[in-house]
Amino acid sequence: MDEAYGGRLPYREQVILALERRGFSGPGAKERAIREELGLAPVRYYQLLNALLDDPRALAHDPVTVNRLRRVRDARRGER
């Protein structure tokens, strides 16, 4: 990956993981937060999140969240 960050996870990716740790109250709340707080379309957000789950820096930064999301992703892939 990009060594310009000295092996640390870039700020935007840290914010994405922080958003994934939060609980959302109702339908559309997470998508609204993605648009308002990150300025991203939900589709783009989920593309970035999926790539982030394979980044070793993300695992080092927040292993609990990354491992949980990897399990969810793997379960969904298994259903296909």
C-alpha positions as CSV (number, residue, x, y, z in Angstrom):
1,M,0.0,0.0,0.0
2,D,1.0,3.7,0.1
3,E,4.0,4.2,2.3
4,A,3.5,8.0,2.3
5,Y,1.4,7.5,5.4
6,G,4.1,5.7,7.2
7,G,2.0,2.6,7.5
8,R,-0.8,4.5,9.2
9,L,-4.4,4.4,8.0
10,P,-5.4,7.7,6.2
11,Y,-7.9,9.9,8.0
12,R,-10.8,9.2,5.5
13,E,-10.4,5.5,6.1
14,Q,-10.3,6.0,9.9
15,V,-13.6,7.9,9.6
16,I,-15.2,5.1,7.5
17,L,-14.3,2.6,10.2
18,A,-15.6,4.9,12.9
19,L,-18.9,5.2,11.0
20,E,-19.1,1.4,10.9
21,R,-18.8,1.2,14.7
22,R,-21.8,3.4,15.2
23,G,-25.4,2.1,15.5
24,F,-28.1,3.6,13.4
25,S,-31.7,4.0,14.5
26,G,-33.8,3.5,11.4
27,P,-33.9,2.8,7.7
28,G,-31.9,5.3,5.7
29,A,-30.0,6.7,8.8
30,K,-26.7,5.2,7.8
31,E,-27.0,6.3,4.2
32,R,-27.9,9.8,5.3
33,A,-24.8,9.9,7.6
34,I,-22.6,8.7,4.7
35,R,-23.9,11.5,2.5
36,E,-23.8,14.3,5.1
37,E,-20.7,13.4,7.0
38,L,-18.5,12.0,4.3
39,G,-19.9,13.6,1.2
40,L,-20.0,10.3,-0.6
41,A,-22.7,8.4,-2.4
42,P,-23.5,5.2,-0.5
43,V,-22.4,3.1,-3.5
44,R,-18.9,4.7,-3.4
45,Y,-18.7,4.4,0.4
46,Y,-19.3,0.6,0.2
47,Q,-16.7,0.3,-2.5
48,L,-14.2,2.0,-0.3
49,L,-15.2,0.0,2.7
50,N,-14.9,-3.3,0.9
51,A,-11.3,-2.4,-0.3
52,L,-10.5,-1.2,3.2
53,L,-11.3,-4.6,4.7
54,D,-8.4,-6.0,2.8
55,D,-6.0,-3.3,3.9
56,P,-3.6,-4.5,6.7
57,R,-3.5,-1.0,8.1
58,A,-7.2,-1.1,8.7
59,L,-6.9,-4.4,10.6
60,A,-4.1,-2.9,12.7
61,H,-6.2,0.3,13.3
62,D,-9.5,-1.4,14.3
63,P,-9.2,-5.2,14.4
64,V,-12.6,-5.8,16.1
65,T,-14.6,-3.8,13.5
66,V,-12.6,-5.1,10.5
67,N,-12.9,-8.7,11.6
68,R,-16.6,-8.3,12.2
69,L,-17.1,-6.8,8.7
70,R,-15.0,-9.5,7.1
71,R,-17.2,-12.2,8.7
72,V,-20.3,-10.4,7.4
73,R,-18.8,-10.1,3.9
74,D,-17.7,-13.7,3.9
75,A,-21.1,-14.9,5.0
76,R,-22.8,-12.9,2.2
77,R,-20.4,-14.3,-0.4
78,G,-21.2,-17.8,0.9
79,E,-24.9,-17.2,0.3
80,R,-24.3,-16.6,-3.4
